[in-house]
Amino acid sequence: MSALIRILIAIPLSPLAVFLTVGFGGAFWINLILYLFGVFPGTIHGIWVIAKHDN
């Protein structure tokens, strides 16, 4: 799946975008916790994970 599409998904639903990128790994659970604390931290982390794993 294209990184651009996953980044667009990460804006409203960052746990879904991280799941599509790395599956049920540690990054997914960290993102889910950050998302529950606030959408903004989860979104930033989600975009970072997608950019990191897109190489």
N, C-alpha and C positions, 0 to 999 in steps of 0.2 A: 504494500500500500504506500502511496506517495507520502512523503513527509509533510507536504503542504496540506494535504487532506487531514492528516493526523493533528497538525497544529490547529487547523480550523475546528476540529472536534475538541481539542484540548481547551479551547476558550470556554465553552459552556460545561463540558463534561471531561475534565482532565483525567479522572481515574479510568474511563473507557479508553482514551487515547493512549495512556501508559500501558494498559492491558494489551491493546493491539500492537504495541511496540515491543514489550518485554515479557508479556504473559504474567503469571501469578508469582513474580519474583519479589525481591525485597523492595525494589523501586515502586512497585504497584502498591504495596502496603503503606510505605512512607507517604506516597501521594494521596492515598485514601485518607490517612490521618490528617494530613495537611489540608485536604479538601474539606474535611469535616470541621476543622478549626476556622476555615474561611476559604471562600472560593479563590481569592487572589493568590494566597500562598500555594494552593494546589495547582493553579494555572501556571504560575511561574515555574514550579518544579516540573510540571508536565511538559512544558515547552523545552526545558533544559534536558530532560530525559530523551525526548524525541530528537533533539539536535545532537546529543551525545551519541546516540545509537544509530544515527542516520549515516555515519561514515562508511 
